[in-house]
Amino acid sequence: MEARVARLETHVEYIRRDLDVMTADLKEVHSDLTSIKRRMAYLGGAGFVVAAIFAWVINNRFDEIVKILTKVAG
């Protein structure tokens, strides 16, 4: 009976150790996901700004752009 209890205690110790490792890994994954979310939010905003500037340039300089493109194509 004592041997079985000792084996069970050993198994429980290994399970606890593995759970501690998994907890640490989950904290790291959570940190990485938070970082990715922040970067994605920044990229969305930066993409909008770049697209808005590009649209403004196209809108204000459309005639010049068409002339340049026709010179290159012709």
Secondary structure as GFF3:
##gff-version 3
##sequence-region A 1 74
A	DSSP	alpha_helix	2	60	.	.	.	ID=ss1
A	DSSP	alpha_helix	62	73	.	.	.	ID=ss2
###
